[in-house]
Amino acid sequence: MSAAWLDGNFVDRAALTIDPADFGFARGVALFELARIYGGIPLHLDDHLQRLAHGAGLLNIAMPRSLPALADAARAVIARNRFAHSALKFYLTAGQCGHEQHTLASCKDFTPHLMILETEMQPQHPDAPSGLDYYRRGQRLKTVPFMRELPMVKSINYMAGFYATREVAGAEWDDILFTHHEGHVTEATRSNLFCVIDGVLCTPGRGMLLGVTRKIVRQLAAQCGIPVQERDLRPADFARASEAFTTGSIAELMPAQRIDDHVFAQTMDAPVFQKLRRAFTAYIQAQCRQAA
């Protein structure tokens, strides 16, 4: 079994437990982060930990360890498991409430818990971790009138996405795109959205989680001379888009085949996607060489 870390101690992953009284289980108050590991090298680990700390601050959950200490613990877990490729996961729960009262606001004396675990991955292709055939086909995305709760926080709460993908969109679609009540599209269930309109790489700028891979892609686009614009995107805008893709730590860059009724002529061969995919692969290789 793989090694994990819980509240300062290394344990077997199978030994990880959570008390049902923990607000992470009983009330769903818990944060989550996932960092991609390439050959033992974590990609942008500090960005993930800073986002974890930011979410903890918004929810008033005390961080049990400093960020440098968590980075050291994460690298120790990676060193113990020695996976060729993996995903490193952090979970920070609100913990047990020492004095639970009649209202959530009056609960106090929490004991937060933080665990780090690692899941081995086996990427199927350097440019298509989830399988080359899937990326060539492209994903089918359906806009839905739902939003994640507190979208600026990466929490364990995937209930809206779980419901919308299964009960609203259905099996015809690979994922959904959340839509803000003001009408603009925000994000997919586990990834950020990009599309190309009139030669400009467009991405939503509000109402969603600011992804780490999204940040990297924006930087790479600037280096490649691709104009980037944060703007509100409404479902009708996709009829003008020449290509689209989503970004996330696991799938990296995933091209779209269609959004609602609009079908894209190209997926992996689309010019902007192709240029950014090559740049992203080169970026990962450079990061690993630098950290080795």
N, C-alpha and C positions, 0 to 999 in steps of 0.2 A: 504494500500500500504506500501511497505517497505521504510525504511529510507536510504538515500544516503548522500554523502558528496561532495560538489563542492566548490573548491577554499576557503576552510576554513569555510564554512557554511553547516549546516545540512539542507537537503531539502527532500521533497518527491521524490522518484525515478521517478515518472511520470512527475516531473517538470524539469528533466534534459534536457538541450538543448545544441546545438552547432551551432554557427554562420556559415552559409555556406562559409563565407570568411576565417574561421579558416583553416590554412594549414592542420590540421588533416582531414578535410573534402575535401577541395578544391584541396589538393596536396597529401593526404594520408600520411602526416608526423605525425605519432602518435605512441606512445608506449603502450604496453598492458602487464599486469601481472595478473595472476590468482593464488590465494592461496586457498588450500582446508581447510575447517573449520570442525572440528569434535567436536560436542557437545559444540560449542562456543569457542573451542581452535584452533587457527590458526597453521597450520603445517609449520614450517620453514619460518615464515613471514619475518624475517630479510634477508634471502637469496633472497626472491622475491623482496624486496625493494632495496637491493644492486644491483640486476640485472637490475632493473628499472633505478637506478641512473647511472649504467655503460652505458646502452643504451643511456640515455640522454646526457651523456658526449660525446659519439661517434658522436651523431647528433648535438651536441652543443645546446641542449635545456636546458634552465635554470630550475632547480628543484624549484618549488614554495615554498616548505617547506623542512625542514630538515627531515632526515629519522626517528629520534625518534618522531618528531611531526606527521609524516605520520603513524607511528605504533600506536600512541595514537589515532589518528583519526579512523584508521581501527578498533581498539578494541572498540571504542565508537559506531561505526556503528553496529558491531556484538552485542554489549550489547543492543542496541535499538531494533534490529530486533528479537533477541532471537530465531533464527532458530535452530532446533536440528542438522541439517547438511546443509552445504551451500558451495558455492564458492564465494570468495571475489575477486572482479575485480577492477583493477586500470587502468585508462586511462590517459595518459599524452599527450596532443596535443601540437604541436608547437605554436598554437595560431594565432591570426591575425598579419599580417605584417604591422607595422606602416608606413613603406616607401617601398612599392613594386616597384621594378625597372624592367628593361628589362631582367635581368638575376636572377636566383635563388641565386647566390652568392652575389648579391648586395642588396637583401632584408634584412632589419634590423628592430630593435625595435619591436621584437615579444612580444606578451603577452600570455605566455603558460597558459594552463588550466589543472587542475588535478581533476579528479572525482573518487570517490570510491563508488561502488555499490555492493550489495550482492544478490545472487540468491539462493533461497532455493533448496535443493536437497533431494531426497528420495532414498538413496542407496537400491538396491534390495537384496543385500546379503553382509555380512561382507567381504568375499573374492572376490566378483564379483559385484562391484557397478552397472554395466550396465546390470546385469542379469546373473544368473548362467548358463542358457542354452547357452547363447552367448559365455561365457568364455570356457565352456566345448567343444563347437564346435571349437572355435578358429577363429581368424581373417585371412582373405585371403589378402595377400599383393602383390602388383604388382610394380616391379621396373620400373621407367619411367625416360627418359632423361631430367629432369627438376631440377632446384634448386630454393630455396627461395631466394628472393632478400635480401642482407645483412643478411645471416643466423645467424650471431652472435648476432643479435638484435631481441628481441621479439617485433615485430611491429604488427599493425592491418592488414598488407598486407598479405592476404591469397590467392591472385589471382592465383598464379601458382598452388597451391594445389587444389583450387576450379576447375580450368580448367582441370588439369591432372586427378583428380579423376572422373570427369564426362565425359570428352570428349576423354581421352586417355585410361584410364583403363576401365571405364564403370561399369555397375551394377553387374558384376560377382565378383568384388573385393570390399573389405570393406575399404581399404585404399591404399595409394601408398607409395613407398619409393623413395625419391629423389636420383638422381645420379649425382655426380659431373662431370664436363666435362672431368676430368682426368680418370673417369671410376669407382670411388669408391662410394659406397652407403653412404648416410649421415644420413638421418632421415625420419620419416613419417611426415604427415601434422601437427600433434599436439603432437607428442611423439618421444622419443628416441628409438633406436633399440639395442637389445642384442640377441646374439645367442651363442650356445655352440658347439664348434668344438674341437674334441679330448679331451674332459673333461675340456676345458678352456672356461670361460665366456668372450666372445669377444664383444666389442662395438666400433663403430667408434669414432675417436678422433679429427676429424677436419671437417670443412665445415658445421657445424650445430650448433643449439642452445644447450648450456650446461644446461640440465634440472635439476631441483631441485630433482625430484624423481629419476632421473638417479644417482645423487650424493648419495642419501640415499641407493639405491640398491647396488652401488659399495662398500659402507661402510659395509653394511650387508653381502655382499658376502665375504669380507675379514674376518669378524667375524665368518662366517660359515665355513671357511677354503676352500672356492671356489676360485681357481686362476682366476684372472681377467686380461685381456689384452686390451689396447686400440690399435687398428690397423685398417688399411684400409681393408674394406670388399667389394669385388666385387661380382656381381651377381652369378658368377660361384662358389664362395666359399660356397654358401648356400646348394649345393648338398652334402657337407661334414658335414653339421650341423645336430645335433641330436635333437635340440629343439631351439625355438626362441620365443621372446616376446618383447613387447614394454612397455615403462613406461611413465606415465604422471600424472598430479595432479588429474584429474577427474577419469580416468579409472584405475589408480594405475598401477598394473601389468597385462597386457593383453596378453595371449598366442597366438601364431600364429598356424594356421592349415596348411598353405602353404605359400611359397614365390615363385612366378612365377610357374614353373612346379614342384618344389620340395615340396612334401607333408610330414609333420611330423607325426610320428607314435603316438605321445602323445601331449596333450595340457596341461590341468591343472594337469594331473598326471605325467608329465615329471619330473624327479627327481630333477634337479636344480631349475626349476620353483617352484615346490612344496615346497622345502626347503626355497627358498627366499620369497615365498608368506606367509608362516607361520612366518618367521622372520619379514616381513613387518607389518603384523597384530599386532604382539607383540610389535613392535617398536612404532606404533601409540598409542596403549594402554598405553605404558610406558610414552610417551610424554604427553598424556592427564592427566595421574595421576600426573606427575611432575608439570604440569602447573596449575592444579586445586587448 
